[in-house]
Structure formats: structure tokens, C-alpha cells
Amino acid sequence: MPCSRSGRWSPGVTRPTRDQARQASRAHREAWLTGYRGVLGFATLVLVDNPASH
């Protein structure tokens, strides 16, 4: 959902209700657990600050 820096919703955008937010969250979780995860898998990134490169 679009949100300005001040934390207010953008003009013309209505804030979702609690039920709408929960439904969207459940749908995303279900899509991840049954779909995306099986296709995309997981990636682990290790970021290291190398003092020699400074």
C-alpha cells in the first residue's frame, strides 16, 4: 500500500481493514508455502565488510 514519508496514506488510497490485511497475508503465505518456495527455493547471502577494500 502506498504510504508517504509522514506515515499518512496517499490521497485517494483507502487503508485496508484488518480483515482485508489478514486475508492478503494468508493468501501470500499460502502462495509462498505451496507455490513460490517449491520453484524459487531459498537463497542465503553472507555480506562481509572487507577492510582491505577501503
Residue frames as qw, qx, qy, qz and C-alpha x, y, z in Angstrom:
[[0.000, 0.888, 0.461, 0.000, 0.00, 0.00, 0.00],
 [0.380, 0.567, -0.045, 0.729, 1.36, 3.43, -0.89],
 [0.506, -0.763, -0.305, 0.260, 2.38, 5.47, 2.10],
 [0.254, 0.877, -0.147, 0.381, 4.04, 8.87, 2.34],
 [0.482, 0.306, -0.566, 0.595, 7.12, 9.58, 4.41],
 [0.281, -0.382, 0.353, -0.807, 4.98, 11.12, 7.14],
 [0.109, 0.060, 0.953, -0.278, 3.14, 7.82, 7.59],
 [0.523, 0.401, 0.300, -0.690, -0.12, 9.08, 6.07],
 [0.612, 0.321, 0.699, 0.186, -1.84, 7.17, 3.28],
 [0.164, -0.024, 0.453, 0.876, -1.55, 8.65, -0.19],
 [0.439, 0.296, 0.147, -0.836, -4.53, 10.69, -1.37],
 [0.706, 0.253, -0.342, -0.566, -7.21, 8.51, -2.93],
 [0.513, 0.140, -0.844, 0.069, -5.90, 5.29, -1.35],
 [0.700, -0.524, 0.006, -0.485, -8.11, 3.77, 1.29],
 [0.123, -0.478, 0.820, -0.289, -6.49, 1.98, 4.17],
 [0.573, -0.078, -0.777, -0.247, -7.33, -1.74, 4.22],
 [0.713, -0.529, 0.079, -0.453, -9.44, -3.08, 7.03],
 [0.407, -0.504, 0.746, -0.155, -7.97, -5.54, 9.48],
 [0.822, 0.170, 0.525, -0.142, -9.82, -8.41, 7.80],
 [0.677, 0.731, -0.084, -0.034, -8.57, -7.37, 4.35],
 [0.060, 0.773, -0.621, 0.109, -4.99, -7.22, 5.61],
 [0.593, -0.278, 0.736, -0.173, -5.28, -10.65, 7.26],
 [0.842, 0.412, 0.324, -0.131, -6.80, -12.15, 4.11],
 [0.510, 0.802, -0.310, 0.025, -3.99, -10.73, 1.95],
 [0.203, -0.649, 0.715, -0.163, -1.42, -12.02, 4.43],
 [0.750, -0.040, 0.637, -0.173, -2.92, -15.51, 4.44],
 [0.789, 0.600, 0.105, -0.084, -3.09, -15.57, 0.63],
 [0.287, 0.812, -0.503, 0.078, 0.55, -14.53, 0.36],
 [0.426, -0.471, 0.749, -0.187, 1.64, -17.12, 2.95],
 [0.832, 0.192, 0.495, -0.161, -0.30, -19.88, 1.20],
 [0.670, 0.732, -0.123, -0.027, 1.16, -18.89, -2.18],
 [0.042, 0.754, -0.644, 0.122, 4.66, -18.96, -0.69],
 [0.549, -0.308, 0.748, -0.210, 4.26, -22.31, 1.06],
 [0.769, 0.269, 0.572, -0.089, 2.57, -24.11, -1.83],
 [0.657, 0.732, 0.161, 0.079, 3.98, -22.37, -4.87],
 [0.234, 0.912, -0.309, 0.135, 6.88, -19.96, -4.88],
 [0.495, -0.642, 0.584, -0.053, 9.02, -21.85, -2.40],
 [0.856, 0.073, 0.504, 0.086, 8.93, -25.01, -4.50],
 [0.655, 0.700, 0.137, 0.251, 10.02, -23.07, -7.57],
 [0.160, 0.896, -0.250, 0.331, 12.33, -20.44, -6.17],
 [0.797, -0.109, -0.439, 0.401, 13.78, -22.25, -3.16],
 [0.428, -0.880, -0.062, 0.195, 15.91, -20.32, -0.71],
 [0.588, 0.572, -0.194, 0.538, 19.00, -18.20, -1.13],
 [0.610, -0.709, -0.129, 0.329, 21.40, -17.28, 1.63],
 [0.422, 0.767, -0.127, 0.466, 23.61, -14.24, 1.30],
 [0.681, -0.528, -0.163, 0.480, 26.59, -13.57, 3.51],
 [0.254, 0.897, -0.020, 0.361, 27.75, -9.96, 3.49],
 [0.751, -0.392, -0.109, 0.521, 31.22, -9.31, 4.84],
 [0.073, 0.991, -0.110, -0.033, 32.92, -5.95, 5.24],
 [0.870, 0.122, -0.012, 0.478, 36.40, -6.38, 3.79],
 [0.298, -0.872, 0.035, 0.388, 38.73, -3.78, 5.42],
 [0.538, -0.210, 0.495, 0.649, 41.33, -4.37, 2.68],
 [0.331, 0.555, 0.593, 0.480, 38.96, -2.92, 0.07],
 [0.115, -0.943, -0.276, 0.147, 38.75, 0.50, 1.77]]
